[in-house]
Amino acid sequence: MKAREFEQFHSIGATSNGRNTQDMNAISREEFNARIETIETRMDARVEAVSARIDHFLSVQAERDKANELIQLERQKNQDAMSITLQNIAEESKEALKKAGTVNANVWMATAVHLFGVVSIVMGAYFANQSSMYTAMQTTLAAIQAGKEVGAAKPAVPSPFIAPP
């Protein structure tokens, strides 16, 4: 706006009662105080409403926090129970490994005993059979020796002392 236009507008608005302006009435002190009290009452009501909303929010938040604490306690109890269960399983696993080691040793010992028994049976059979073999060989050699002593049949030589038939 140019300065001349501003002066023109300013002078028209300030000095004349145009169609956009209304005459202001003088307000008494009592009316002013009543309006201020009304505004204060509305503002106090608004502040109380906001304060009530904040108090309600804080109480709901406190209830939620209590519920969360209970949930956390329950979770902690569950985790503790699971931890104890896992420790028990670990201890039982260690015991099972010890027992399995003992069973493994027992199996190897039983295998060794069975192997020793089989070897003993084979050796016993060998030596028992060897005795029979020695007996059979001695009998055979004795028969051969007896056959040598008896001698082979000699051809008949006429004896001069015996007359022919």
TAGI-V204198 format. One record per pair of residues at least 12 apart in sequence whose C-alpha atoms are under 10 Angstrom apart, sorted by the first residue. I is the first residue (numbers start at 1). J is the second residue. D is the distance in whole Angstrom. If there is no record, write none. Layout:
I:J:D + I:J:D
//
This chain:
none
//
